[in-house]
Amino acid sequence: MLELAGGGTLGFREYGARDGSPLIFLHGWPGSSAQGIFLDSIGLERGVRVISVDRPGFGSSSRIPERNFLHLPPLLDELADALALGRVDVLGMSGGGPYALACAWALPHRVRAASVCCGAPPLDSPEARRRFWLAYRALLAVHDRFPRFVQWMLAPAALAGRIRPPWPLMRLASLVMGPRDRKFLQDRTLFDKFFISFRDAMRAGHRALYDDARCYAQPWPFDVAEIRVPVRIWHGTQDTNFHHSLAERLASRIPGAVFHLREEGHYSLPAFCTEEIIGDLLAGRGPA
């Protein structure tokens, strides 16, 4: 846990090679730094030091009310100085994707390369909303008219989400997923790793969930066309949370960005393609 110069704390976990090349990992929504466990073995294998960060309000990180994506880069810059990391790579998964791009935009002196895996896209058109998962579309519709009501909706969800669901029920729920995500969710070992991060987010409470969620419902406070560090965008054809066409459109707006499309889902892509994603990020980064 880092005591921030401006007050408050920033929580993080470390995985992979302790003396390896630094990579900052940004978890999804809802999630926590515990999600970085998926990078532990590949970090050890490839000599990568993974610093997985709790966003404000989650885990050991202090809450910042009314924040947006650009509140995180200065905190990560301070963390990198405190750990004497020098230049770093950044990987954002799902809801961490926009934050990874915000860091690439705001910290070109710090970020060597950024990669986004199954990332949340901008909500800059009605078409984009139509290509979101039905539950997300419903939350957005309620938020547009009654933003405070969304906070109340998240309160019981935060309480219920702390309880591990019975495994038979989880297997049954996975039947509504695509085939690749179903394979991920029906693997109990993988699911147990994922659930720790999810449970940590629920323990943070509904305010932290809402603070993070409202960032995605607003226009992004930076222009991705101004990013000048190497960027990789990874997405799955079976991703039912965010349609792959939105990720491809986002990649087309970032100068020099490389777009990778795989026959995977929202959860299976980071779980089953980790080695490829990390290898691609390391190969495409800028100068040290």
N, C-alpha and C positions, 0 to 999 in steps of 0.2 A: 504494500500500500504506500503510495506516494503522498506526502503532505505538500499540497500545492502552494506556491508562493502567494497567490491571491486569496488563499483560504480554501478550506475543504480538502477532500482527498480524492485520489484516483486509484481504484483497485485494479489489480492485474494478476494473472497467473503466467507461469513460464512452462514451456514444453520444449521438446526436441533437444538439440545439442547446446549445452550451456555456453560454450565458447564459439558457437557457430555464427554464420551470417545472419544479422537481425531481420526478422519479419514481424510486423505488427498485424495481428489478426483481429478483425472486428466482427462480432457475433451477429446473429440474426435477431428478428423480433417475433415473439418474445424470447429472450435468451440471456446468457451471461458469459463471462470469460471461460467458464467450464467447457464451453463448446470447442475450445481449442484442443481438447484431448484428441480430436480426430486428426490433428497434425503432429502428434507426438512421435509416432513411429517413423513417419517420413522425414520429420525434422532430424531425428537421430541418424537416419540413413543418409540424408543429403547434406548433413552439416549445417542445419538451419536452426537458429535460436528463435523460437516462437514466443512472442510476448502478446498474450491474449488479454485484451482490455475490457473492463466493465464500463459501459457507457454511463454518463451521469444519471444517478438515481438507482442504478442496478448494482448488486453486489456490495462492494466496499466503496463505491464511488458516490460522492455527494450529489444531491439533486440540484439541477439548474432549471427552475421553472421558466416556461415560455422560451425555451431554447430552440435552435435550429441546427442544421447539419454543420454550420461553420463554427459552432461553439466547441466542437471536439478537436480540430487540428491544433490549436494552441496548447491544449492539454497534452496531446501526444508529443508535440515538440518539446514541451517541458520534461515529459517522461524520458524522451530519448536523450536529452541533455543529462538528466539525473543518472541514467544508466550508461552514459558515455557510449551511445550506440553509433554515433556518426550518421551516415546515410542508411536508410532502411527501405525495405520493400513493404508493401501494404496489401493485404488480402481481405476483402469484405465478402461475407456470405449472406445472401438473401437481404434482410433489412440492413446489414452492414455494408452493402454495396454502395449506396449513395454516400455514406461516410468515407469510404475508401476513395471515391472520386473527389469528394470535398478536400481530402488531405492532398491528393495529387494536384488539385487546383491551387490550394492555399500554401502548400509547403514544397515548392519545386526544389528548394535548396536542401530539403531533407529526404524527400521520396525519390528513390531510384526508379521504381516501377510500381504500378498498381494493377491488381487483378480483381475482377468482380465475378463471383460465382452465383448463379441463379438470383441475381440482384433485383431489388425493387426498382422499377423504372419511374420516370417522371410522370405526373398526372397532368400533362399539359394539353390534353384533348379529350373530348367525349369518347373517342374511339379507344383511347388508352384505358379508360375506366371499364369499358365493355369487355376488355380482354383480361380483366382481373378475375380472380376466384370469386364466386358468388358471395361468400361470407364477407370478403373485403369490400365488395361493391355495396353490400347492405350497410356495413359500418360507415363507409364514406357518405352514403346517402343520408344516414342519420346525423353524421357529424356536420354536414352542410347546413342543416336546419337547427339541430339541437346539440351543439358540441358538448355541453355539460352533461347531457343525458348519456353520452358515450362513456364518460367517466363512471357514472353510476352502473352502466352495463358491465364495465370491466371489474368492478368491485367483487361481485360474486364469482366471476371467472377466476380472479386472482386467488380467492380462497379455495375454490374447487381444484384449481390446477396444482396445488401443493400435494395432492393425494395421488399416488401412483395408481393408474387405472388397472383393474384386473386384466391379466394377460389374455384370457379368452375374449373379453370385450375389445381389447386393442386389436386382436387379430380380426375380429368381425368388422371393426371400423375401417381397417385397412382395405377391405374389399371394394370401397368406393374410390380408391386411388388407382392410378395407372399401374401397369404391370411392374415397372421398375421401382416405383415408390413402394408398391406393395411388398416387393422383395426386401426392401430396406426395413420397412416397419414390422415385417414378420420375423426379422432376425432379432431375437431377444437381446443379444449382447449389444448390437448396434443401438437398439431402442433404449436400453438402459443408460448408455452413454449420453444419448441425446436428451433423455428425460431429466438428468441432473441439471443441465443448463436451463431447461424449461422451468423446472421447479424453482431454481434460484431466481428466475425472473418473477415468478408468481409471489415469492416471498418478499420481493421488493415492494409489492403492493400496487394498487390500481393507479396511483398518481404517476409512478415511474412508467408504467405501461402506457398511460395516456400521453405523458410528455414525449415519449419516443414516437408513438403512433401519429401524433398530430404533425410531426415533421414531414411524414410521407404525404399527408393530405394537403400540404401547402406547395406553392411553386418553389423550386429549388433556388436558394439564394446565391447561386453562382452559375456561370455559363460553361458547360462542359467543352464548348468549342475553344475555350481559352487554355485548356490543359496542355501542357508542353512536356510531360514525362510519358514514357511508354505505358500503354494501357492494354490489358487483355480483358475481354468480355466472354464469359462462358455461360451457356444456357442449354437447357434440355428441350427436346421436341415434345416430351411428355409432361412438361411443367404445367400444372393446372392452376398454380397460384398466379403466375405472370406469363402470359403467352410469349413464346420465343420471338415473335415479330417485333415486340416492343424492345427487347434486348438488342436485336439487330439494328433497329432504328436508332437506339441510343449510341451504339458503336459507330454508326455512320456519321454521327455528329462530333465525334472526338477525333482530332487530327492524328492519323497514323494508328488508330486503335485496331487491334486484331480480334476478330469475332470467331469463336469456336462453338459449333453446334453439335451436340451429341444426342444419341437415342437414350436419353435419361429423363428422370423426373426431377422434382424440386428437391427432394431429400436424397435421392440416389446419386445425383451428380456429384455433390461434395463427398459423399460416402465412398463411392466406387471409383472416382476419377481423381482422387487426391494427388497421387503420384504424378499424373500427367499435368495437372494444374500447377503444382509447385515447380515441376521441371520447366514448364513453359514460362512461368514468371521469372525464374532465375536466368533463363536463356535470353529473355527479351529485355532485361533491365539496362538502365543507362550506366554511365561511369560512376565509379566509387567516390 
